Amino acid sequence: MLELAILGFLRDQPLHGYDLRTRVAALMGHVRPVADGTLYPAIKRLATAGWLHRKDEPGAAAAPRRMLYLTQEGQEEFERRLRDPADLDISDENRWFTLLAFLRHLNNPKDQANVLRRRLAFLEQPTSFFYDGPPPDGRRGVPRPLPPGPPHHRPRHHPSRTDLAPHHPRHFGLPHQALGTPRYEGSERK
């Protein structure tokens, strides 16, 4: 998704590394911080693939800045990734939001609609995260999706009323007396 974000921001306008990093961090930084050690190698990979090129330009008040430009091949690759995203880009929430941020760059509304339909189809599928086979259909007798936890995580027995009686609020009449309310509101018992 980092590469898609780089291509997407450069599709808007040429940027230098720091500006690009700031924009990528604003889009994706809540998920994973964007470090120079991940951003600049990704820029190098994209440049090696011919999808962007770097050009030194004079800085406003300092040393020359290396500007990044999207090439025609880069724009085609960017649009291909938007038009035909991987299944993980559709199902993973963070990847989806990155994809969605740039979906406006698809000029054909039908292409945009196809991507949105794929996401909708994913969201409408029954959740099968906790099941090995097909998702349950609501019938009784469906086996538990997860095995019971280790013995020390399971209660030895279900507590009875007798077990809970000393801790029940009716045994602590003091708050009711202080408030002047009956112990059981709506009942005759006191």
C-alpha positions in Angstrom: 0.0 0.0 0.0 3.0 2.3 0.5 3.7 2.1 -3.2 0.1 2.9 -4.1 0.2 5.9 -1.8 3.4 7.2 -3.3 2.1 6.8 -6.8 -1.2 8.4 -5.8 0.4 11.5 -4.3 2.7 11.9 -7.2 -0.3 11.6 -9.5 -1.6 14.8 -7.9 1.7 16.7 -8.3 5.5 16.3 -8.2 6.8 16.3 -4.6 10.1 16.1 -2.9 10.8 13.3 -0.4 9.9 15.3 2.8 6.5 16.5 1.4 5.8 13.0 0.2 6.6 11.5 3.6 4.4 14.0 5.3 1.4 13.2 3.1 1.9 9.4 3.3 2.2 9.7 7.1 -1.0 11.7 7.3 -2.8 9.0 5.2 -1.3 5.8 6.7 0.7 6.9 9.8 -2.1 6.0 12.2 -1.6 2.3 11.2 2.1 2.2 10.9 4.6 5.0 11.2 6.3 5.8 8.0 10.0 5.8 8.5 12.7 7.0 6.1 14.0 3.4 6.1 10.7 2.2 4.4 9.8 5.2 2.3 13.1 5.9 0.4 13.7 2.2 -0.5 10.1 2.1 -1.9 10.9 5.3 -3.9 14.0 3.6 -5.3 12.1 0.5 -6.3 9.5 2.6 -8.1 12.2 4.6 -9.9 14.0 1.4 -10.9 10.7 0.1 -12.3 10.5 3.2 -14.4 7.3 4.5 -12.6 8.8 7.7 -11.3 11.9 9.7 -11.9 13.9 12.0 -9.7 15.2 15.4 -10.8 17.3 17.9 -8.8 15.7 21.4 -8.7 17.0 24.5 -7.0 15.6 25.0 -3.5 13.9 28.2 -2.4 16.4 29.1 0.3 18.6 26.1 0.7 20.4 23.3 -1.2 18.8 21.8 -4.3 15.8 19.5 -3.7 15.3 16.2 -5.4 11.8 16.3 -6.8 9.9 13.2 -7.7 7.7 13.0 -10.8 5.3 10.3 -11.9 6.1 8.9 -15.4 3.5 7.8 -17.9 4.3 4.1 -17.1 3.9 5.0 -13.4 0.5 6.5 -14.0 -0.6 3.4 -16.0 0.6 1.2 -13.1 -1.2 3.4 -10.6 -4.5 3.2 -12.5 -4.1 -0.6 -13.0 -3.7 -1.0 -9.2 -6.8 1.1 -8.6 -8.8 -0.7 -11.3 -7.9 -4.2 -10.3 -6.8 -4.2 -6.6 -5.6 -7.4 -5.0 -8.1 -9.3 -2.8 -6.2 -8.2 0.3 -6.6 -4.6 -0.7 -10.4 -5.1 -0.7 -10.6 -7.1 2.6 -8.0 -5.4 4.8 -9.5 -2.2 6.3 -6.3 -0.1 6.3 -5.4 -1.1 2.7 -9.0 -0.4 1.7 -8.9 3.1 3.0 -5.7 3.8 1.2 -7.2 2.5 -2.0 -10.4 4.5 -1.4 -8.3 7.7 -0.9 -7.2 7.6 -4.5 -10.2 5.9 -6.2 -11.3 9.3 -7.5 -8.3 9.1 -10.0 -10.1 6.4 -12.0 -11.7 8.4 -14.8 -14.3 5.8 -15.7 -17.2 5.7 -13.2 -17.8 2.1 -14.1 -14.3 1.1 -13.0 -14.9 3.0 -9.7 -18.2 1.2 -9.3 -16.6 -2.2 -9.9 -14.1 -1.7 -7.1 -16.9 -0.5 -4.8 -19.0 -3.5 -5.7 -16.1 -5.8 -4.8 -15.8 -4.2 -1.4 -19.6 -4.5 -0.9 -19.5 -8.2 -1.9 -16.7 -8.7 0.7 -18.7 -7.0 3.4 -21.9 -8.9 2.7 -20.1 -12.3 3.0 -20.9 -14.2 6.2 -18.1 -14.0 8.7 -16.1 -17.2 8.8 -13.2 -16.0 10.8 -13.8 -18.4 13.7 -14.9 -21.4 11.7 -12.9 -24.1 9.8 -15.6 -25.0 7.3 -18.5 -23.1 5.8 -20.1 -20.5 8.1 -22.9 -21.8 10.3 -26.4 -21.3 9.1 -28.0 -20.6 12.5 -29.2 -24.2 13.2 -28.9 -25.6 16.6 -26.1 -28.1 17.2 -23.4 -26.1 15.4 -20.1 -26.9 17.1 -18.3 -24.2 19.1 -16.1 -22.2 16.9 -13.3 -22.1 19.4 -12.2 -24.9 21.8 -12.6 -24.1 25.5 -9.6 -22.4 27.1 -7.0 -23.9 29.3 -8.4 -25.5 32.5 -7.3 -22.5 34.7 -9.4 -20.2 32.5 -12.6 -22.2 32.9 -14.7 -22.0 36.1 -14.7 -25.3 38.0 -18.5 -25.0 38.3 -21.2 -22.6 37.6 -21.8 -20.5 40.7 -25.2 -21.1 42.4 -27.4 -18.6 44.2 -25.9 -19.9 47.5 -22.4 -19.1 46.3 -23.4 -15.6 45.2 -25.7 -14.8 48.2 -23.2 -13.1 50.5 -22.3 -10.8 47.6 -25.8 -10.0 46.4 -26.9 -6.4 46.8 -29.9 -7.4 49.0 -27.4 -8.4 51.8 -26.0 -4.9 51.8 -29.0 -3.0 53.1 -27.1 0.1 54.2 -27.2 2.0 50.9 -30.9 1.4 50.7 -31.4 2.6 54.3 -29.2 5.7 53.6 -31.2 6.6 50.5 -34.6 5.8 52.1 -35.5 3.4 49.3 -36.8 -0.2 49.6 -34.3 -2.9 48.8 -36.4 -4.2 46.0 -38.1 -1.4 44.1 -41.5 -2.4 42.8 -42.0 -5.2 45.3 -43.5 -5.5 48.7 -40.5 -7.2 50.2 -38.2 -5.2 52.5 
